[in-house]
């Protein structure tokens, strides 16, 4: 499954390293400080299985999640 594999602090932002991304799919990195209210921190367009992206830091405490919409096809 896709995941955030590493977080590195860069000034007032964080660099998220992501692994096992679905190539050619669009997704989002979301940010929250309380697990209840999630906001889009960045849009992700994958071109290879591993990449990184720079996003705003959530403050002292915060959480990120990586989401890719479910694709459904019917024969």
C-alpha positions in Angstrom: 0.0 0.0 0.0 1.0 3.6 -0.5 2.5 5.3 2.5 4.4 8.3 3.8 7.8 6.7 4.5 9.7 9.7 6.0 9.2 13.3 7.1 12.0 15.8 7.1 11.7 19.3 8.5 12.7 22.1 6.0 12.4 25.6 7.5 8.6 26.1 8.1 7.6 23.2 5.9 7.9 19.4 5.9 9.2 17.2 3.1 7.2 14.0 2.9 8.8 11.0 1.2 6.2 8.7 -0.2 6.6 5.0 -1.2 4.7 2.5 -3.3 2.6 5.1 -5.1 0.1 4.0 -7.8 1.8 5.3 -11.0 -0.5 7.6 -13.1 -3.0 8.2 -10.3 -3.9 11.6 -8.7 -4.2 11.8 -5.0 -3.9 14.2 -2.0 -1.9 14.7 1.1 -4.2 15.8 3.9 -3.3 17.5 7.2 -5.1 17.6 10.6 -4.3 18.6 14.1 -7.1 16.5 15.7 -8.0 13.6 13.4 -11.5 15.0 13.0 -11.0 17.9 10.5 -8.8 17.2 7.5 -7.7 19.7 4.9 -5.9 19.3 1.6 -2.2 20.1 2.1 -1.1 19.2 -1.4 -2.2 17.5 -4.6 -0.1 14.5 -5.7 0.3 13.4 -9.3 2.4 10.3 -9.4 5.0 9.6 -12.1 7.0 6.9 -10.3 6.6 4.5 -7.4 8.6 6.8 -4.9 8.6 10.6 -4.7 8.6 13.4 -2.2 6.6 16.6 -1.8 7.0 19.8 0.3 4.0 20.7 2.5 3.2 23.2 5.2 4.0 22.1 8.8 0.9 21.7 10.9 2.4 23.4 13.9 3.7 21.7 17.1 1.5 18.7 16.7 -0.2 17.4 13.5 -0.9 14.5 11.3 -0.7 13.7 7.6 -2.5 11.1 5.5 -2.1 10.1 1.9 -5.3 9.4 0.0 -6.0 8.1 -3.5 -9.6 7.9 -4.7 -11.0 4.5 -5.2 -11.4 3.6 -8.9 -14.3 1.4 -9.9 -14.9 -0.1 -13.3 -17.7 -2.3 -14.4 -17.2 -4.7 -17.3 
